[in-house]
Amino acid sequence: MVKFMAENENTSSQSDTAHTQQEGNQATVSLGIGQALILTFLAGIVIGGLFTAMTGLSFTTAGTGQVVAEGPANDNDNNPNPSEDTQDNPQPSNDNTGNNANDNQQPSGNSGSNVQAANLVDDDPVKGQKDAPLTIVEFSDFECPFCGRFYSNTLSQIEENYVDTGKVKLVFRDFPLESLHPSANIAAQAAECAQEQGKFWEYHDTIFENQNQLSESSLKQWASDIGLDTEQFNQCLDSGKFSDEVQQDKQAAQDAGGRGTPFFVIGSQTLSGAQPYQNFQQVIESELNS
């Protein structure tokens, strides 16, 4: 009897030990799962942060339950703060290059307004045949990095395919955003002084090709470099002869809906920013075929 009881106690002790071990294993498993969940959650935060930092995209859930990607503000153009006249904030990664412009952006041509490029032509510089079927008016800022990008990457293709073939005439008008670009206004006036001597486009190209050296002294040196009468040029610039003309161009840009540079009116449509050539091509073709 004593032996039986001892055996029962021993069996009970072993059973208790087994239960304790099982409970310990269950606790260990539960702790392991909890840790795994926490680590997974933290990893998700870290990965999400890295994705947002590298792409500029974040995700929110729309009212329909659809996940919608939200990107950074469009930096294709120098979009001014509407509360501060023409204050803009492009924040380019590389000064005077406009390299932050999004090459994958779809065309943003807007139509349906009363704006017509042909009605915006003043006594401004023109490239192309005067009777070309389509008019493009470019409102630009000589110190704007994205205007420089348009000049470097897109303008020559538009000229080759549309201006030189007689399909388009390109008109240049001033849209200096002085609050961000302190030399933009004087550069616009200098280009008008060059226009007075019949060498606007040569001077236009010189400014954009040396945009990071823009200053009043450089403007006068470039006039000499392209063979202008420097005495006449300097007198024109120093007197502010074309100051009112520049302001009129700027007002025309704003009246047409321009809120940043570069800004284009292509026939009856507007296009903003240093967008890739394909976007311009799409709008131009739609106007030529309308």
C-alpha positions in Angstrom: 0.0 0.0 0.0 2.8 2.4 1.0 4.6 1.4 -2.2 1.5 2.1 -4.3 1.0 5.5 -2.7 4.7 6.3 -3.3 4.3 5.3 -6.9 1.2 7.5 -7.2 3.0 10.4 -5.7 6.0 9.9 -8.0 3.6 9.7 -11.0 1.8 12.8 -9.8 5.1 14.6 -9.4 6.2 13.6 -12.9 2.8 14.7 -14.2 3.1 18.1 -12.5 6.6 18.5 -13.9 5.3 17.7 -17.4 2.5 20.2 -17.0 4.9 22.8 -15.8 7.2 22.2 -18.7 4.2 22.3 -21.1 3.0 25.6 -19.7 6.6 26.9 -19.9 6.8 25.9 -23.5 3.4 27.5 -24.2 4.6 30.7 -22.5 7.8 30.6 -24.6 5.8 30.1 -27.8 3.4 33.0 -26.9 6.4 35.2 -26.1 8.0 34.2 -29.3 4.9 35.1 -31.3 4.6 38.4 -29.5 8.1 39.3 -30.2 7.8 38.3 -33.9 4.7 40.5 -34.2 6.5 43.5 -32.6 9.5 43.0 -34.8 7.3 42.7 -37.9 5.5 45.9 -37.0 8.8 47.8 -36.4 10.2 46.4 -39.6 7.2 47.7 -41.5 7.7 51.2 -40.0 11.3 51.2 -41.0 10.7 49.9 -44.5 7.8 52.3 -45.0 10.0 55.2 -43.9 12.8 54.2 -46.2 10.3 53.9 -49.1 8.9 57.3 -48.5 12.3 58.9 -48.1 13.5 57.4 -51.4 10.4 57.9 -53.5 8.6 60.8 -51.9 5.4 58.6 -51.9 3.2 57.9 -49.0 -0.1 56.0 -49.0 -3.5 56.8 -47.6 -6.9 55.1 -47.9 -9.4 56.9 -50.0 -13.1 57.1 -49.0 -13.8 54.1 -51.3 -11.3 52.0 -49.5 -8.8 52.3 -52.3 -5.2 52.9 -51.5 -4.0 56.1 -53.1 -0.4 57.1 -53.5 0.4 60.6 -52.6 3.5 62.2 -54.0 5.4 65.3 -53.3 4.2 68.6 -54.7 4.9 69.0 -58.4 8.3 70.7 -58.8 8.3 71.0 -62.5 7.6 74.7 -62.2 8.4 77.4 -59.8 5.0 77.5 -58.2 4.5 80.8 -56.4 2.7 81.2 -53.1 -0.6 82.9 -54.1 -0.6 84.9 -50.9 2.7 86.6 -51.8 2.3 87.8 -55.4 4.9 85.8 -57.3 6.7 84.1 -54.4 7.8 80.6 -55.5 9.4 77.7 -53.8 10.9 75.2 -56.3 13.5 73.7 -53.9 15.5 72.1 -56.7 18.1 69.5 -55.6 20.7 71.0 -57.9 20.7 74.8 -58.2 20.0 76.2 -61.6 19.4 72.7 -63.2 15.8 71.9 -62.4 16.8 68.2 -62.0 14.0 67.6 -59.6 11.5 68.0 -62.4 9.4 64.8 -62.8 10.1 63.4 -66.2 7.2 60.9 -65.8 4.5 63.6 -65.2 1.6 63.4 -67.6 0.7 66.4 -69.8 -1.1 69.0 -67.8 -2.5 71.0 -70.8 -5.6 72.8 -69.8 -8.2 74.0 -72.3 -11.7 75.4 -72.1 -10.7 79.0 -71.0 -10.7 82.1 -73.2 -7.0 82.2 -73.4 -5.6 82.1 -77.0 -1.9 82.3 -77.7 -2.4 84.3 -80.8 -4.0 87.0 -78.8 -1.1 87.2 -76.4 1.5 88.3 -79.1 2.8 91.8 -78.5 6.0 93.2 -80.0 7.9 90.3 -78.5 10.7 88.1 -80.0 9.4 85.4 -82.4 10.9 82.3 -83.8 9.3 80.8 -86.9 7.1 82.0 -89.7 4.6 84.7 -88.8 1.8 82.9 -90.5 2.4 79.5 -88.8 -0.9 77.8 -88.0 -0.1 77.5 -84.3 1.3 80.0 -81.8 3.1 79.1 -78.6 3.8 81.8 -76.1 6.5 81.0 -73.5 6.5 83.1 -70.3 9.9 82.6 -68.8 12.3 83.8 -66.1 16.0 83.9 -67.1 17.1 82.9 -63.5 14.5 80.1 -63.1 16.3 76.7 -63.0 13.3 75.0 -64.7 13.3 77.5 -67.5 16.9 76.6 -68.0 16.0 73.0 -68.0 13.4 73.6 -70.8 16.0 75.5 -72.8 18.5 72.7 -72.5 16.3 69.6 -72.9 13.2 70.5 -74.9 13.4 73.8 -76.8 15.6 72.4 -79.6 13.2 69.5 -80.3 10.3 71.8 -80.6 12.3 74.0 -83.0 13.4 71.1 -85.1 10.0 69.4 -85.4 7.6 72.3 -85.4 9.2 75.8 -85.7 11.6 75.0 -88.5 8.9 73.0 -90.4 6.6 76.1 -90.4 3.9 74.5 -88.1 4.6 76.7 -85.1 5.8 80.1 -84.2 7.3 80.5 -80.8 6.9 83.8 -78.9 9.0 84.7 -75.9 7.6 86.9 -73.1 9.0 87.8 -69.7 7.7 86.4 -66.4 10.4 87.4 -63.8 9.7 86.1 -60.3 11.8 88.6 -58.4 10.9 87.4 -54.9 13.0 84.2 -55.6 15.2 85.3 -58.5 16.7 88.7 -57.7 18.5 89.0 -61.1 15.5 87.9 -63.2 14.1 91.4 -63.8 17.3 93.0 -64.8 18.1 90.0 -67.1 14.7 90.4 -68.8 15.4 94.1 -69.4 18.8 93.3 -70.7 17.3 90.8 -73.2 14.9 93.5 -74.3 17.9 95.8 -74.9 19.5 93.1 -77.0 16.2 92.8 -78.9 16.4 96.5 -79.7 19.6 95.7 -81.6 18.2 92.7 -83.3 20.0 90.0 -81.3 17.5 88.8 -78.8 17.9 85.1 -79.4 21.7 85.1 -79.4 21.5 86.9 -76.0 18.7 84.6 -74.8 20.9 81.6 -75.5 23.9 83.2 -73.8 22.0 83.8 -70.6 20.6 80.3 -70.3 24.0 78.7 -71.1 25.6 80.8 -68.4 22.7 80.9 -65.9 24.8 80.3 -62.8 26.9 83.3 -63.5 24.0 85.7 -63.9 24.7 89.3 -62.6 24.5 92.8 -63.9 28.2 92.9 -64.8 27.8 89.6 -66.7 24.8 90.9 -68.6 26.9 93.8 -69.9 29.9 91.5 -70.7 27.7 89.1 -72.7 26.4 92.1 -74.7 30.0 92.7 -75.8 30.6 89.0 -76.4 27.8 88.7 -79.0 28.8 91.9 -80.7 26.2 94.4 -79.5 26.9 98.1 -79.4 27.9 98.2 -75.7 27.5 101.9 -75.2 23.9 101.8 -76.5 23.2 98.6 -74.6 24.6 99.9 -71.3 22.6 103.1 -71.6 19.5 101.1 -72.4 20.0 98.8 -69.4 21.0 101.5 -66.9 18.1 103.8 -67.8 15.5 101.0 -67.2 14.1 101.7 -70.7 12.2 98.4 -70.9 11.1 98.1 -67.2 7.5 98.8 -68.1 7.6 96.3 -71.0 8.8 93.6 -68.6 6.0 94.3 -66.1 3.4 94.2 -68.9 4.6 90.8 -69.9 4.5 89.6 -66.3 0.9 90.9 -66.0 -0.1 89.2 -69.2 1.3 85.9 -67.8 -0.7 86.2 -64.7 -3.9 87.2 -66.5 -3.5 84.1 -68.7 -3.3 81.9 -65.6 0.4 81.6 -65.0 1.4 81.0 -61.4 4.9 79.8 -62.0 7.7 79.5 -64.5 8.0 78.4 -67.2 4.4 78.8 -68.3 3.2 78.1 -71.9 0.1 79.0 -73.8 -0.1 76.6 -76.8 -3.0 77.6 -79.0 -6.0 77.4 -76.6 -4.3 75.2 -74.0 -1.8 76.0 -71.2 1.1 73.9 -70.0 3.1 74.5 -66.9 6.6 73.4 -66.0 9.7 72.1 -67.6 7.9 69.0 -68.8 9.5 66.5 -71.2 9.2 67.0 -75.0 6.6 64.2 -75.3 4.1 66.2 -73.2 4.6 69.3 -75.4 4.3 67.1 -78.5 0.9 65.8 -77.3 -0.6 69.2 -76.7 0.9 70.7 -80.0 -0.5 67.8 -82.0 -3.9 68.1 -80.5 -4.0 71.8 -81.4 -2.8 71.3 -84.9 -5.4 68.6 -85.5 -8.3 70.4 -83.9 
